[in-house]
Amino acid sequence: MPAGSGIVASATLTPDAAGQLVATITFECAGRSGSDWGAAFTSTPYCTQNGTTNYGNAKPMSTTRGAQTLRGVFSVTAGTAVEVGLYGTISGAVAADWWDIHITAELIKL
């Protein structure tokens, strides 16, 4: 992904009950330039439902390819589609890559 922000990978589901959606995303990533572990490139879990997007905590990445795991916990309602996934942000004249992305979503019913 060149400089900018955007969805790296996502999955869609429709919860059968309201609750907390726990999204766990495992992947490998590397920034192609810039500072190692700096703010130039980050990965963030996100969840969109009913036109509202919520984000989890962002995690910086290294300039060396490495494995990472992110977890986000999001409140969801029943019967409406949810998009959950990995959001990438790249600032400045840098680029980054992501590989082997796996998204797991678990609903904890209220």
C-alpha positions in Angstrom: 0.0 0.0 0.0 1.4 3.4 -0.9 1.1 6.5 1.4 -2.4 7.0 2.6 -5.0 5.1 4.6 -7.3 2.3 3.8 -8.8 -1.2 4.4 -6.2 -3.9 4.1 -8.5 -6.9 4.7 -12.1 -7.4 6.0 -14.8 -9.9 6.7 -18.6 -9.4 6.9 -21.0 -11.1 9.3 -24.5 -10.5 10.7 -24.7 -11.1 14.5 -27.8 -13.0 15.7 -27.7 -11.1 19.0 -26.4 -7.9 20.5 -23.1 -8.1 22.3 -19.4 -7.5 22.2 -17.6 -8.6 19.0 -14.0 -9.6 19.7 -12.0 -9.4 16.5 -8.6 -11.0 16.5 -6.4 -10.4 13.4 -3.1 -12.1 12.8 -0.8 -11.1 10.0 2.7 -10.4 8.9 3.7 -6.9 7.9 6.7 -4.6 7.0 7.2 -1.0 6.3 9.3 -0.4 3.2 11.0 2.8 4.3 10.9 5.3 7.1 11.6 4.8 10.8 11.6 1.3 12.3 8.6 1.0 14.7 7.8 4.6 14.1 4.4 6.3 13.5 4.9 6.3 9.7 3.0 3.1 9.3 0.4 1.4 11.6 -2.2 -1.3 11.6 -5.5 -0.9 13.4 -8.5 -3.3 13.9 -11.8 -1.7 12.9 -15.5 -2.5 13.0 -18.3 -0.8 10.9 -22.0 -1.3 11.5 -24.9 1.0 10.5 -22.5 3.4 8.8 -20.4 4.0 12.0 -16.8 2.9 12.1 -15.0 2.3 15.4 -11.3 1.6 15.6 -9.2 -0.3 18.1 -5.6 0.6 19.2 -3.1 1.2 16.4 0.1 -0.8 16.4 3.3 0.4 14.6 5.3 -2.0 12.4 9.0 -2.6 11.8 10.8 -2.2 8.5 11.6 -5.9 8.9 8.8 -8.4 8.1 7.4 -9.8 11.3 4.2 -11.4 12.7 1.7 -9.3 14.6 -1.6 -9.9 16.4 -4.3 -7.2 17.0 -7.4 -7.5 19.0 -10.4 -5.1 19.0 -13.6 -5.3 21.1 -16.6 -3.6 19.6 -20.3 -3.3 20.6 -22.6 -4.6 17.9 -26.4 -4.9 17.5 -28.3 -7.9 16.3 -29.5 -8.5 12.7 -27.4 -5.8 10.9 -24.3 -6.6 8.9 -20.9 -5.9 10.5 -17.7 -5.4 8.6 -14.6 -6.1 10.7 -11.0 -6.0 9.6 -7.6 -4.5 9.4 -7.0 -0.8 8.6 -3.6 0.5 7.5 -2.3 4.0 7.8 0.9 5.2 6.1 2.1 8.7 6.3 4.9 10.5 4.5 6.8 9.0 1.6 6.7 5.5 2.8 4.9 2.2 1.8 4.0 -1.0 3.6 3.0 -4.6 2.9 0.8 -7.1 4.7 0.7 -10.9 4.2 -1.1 -14.0 5.6 -4.0 -12.0 7.1 -6.4 -14.1 9.3 -9.5 -12.5 10.8 -11.4 -14.3 13.6 -14.5 -12.8 15.1 -16.2 -14.0 18.3 -19.5 -12.7 19.6 -20.0 -12.4 23.3 -23.8 -12.1 23.7 -25.3 -9.7 26.2 
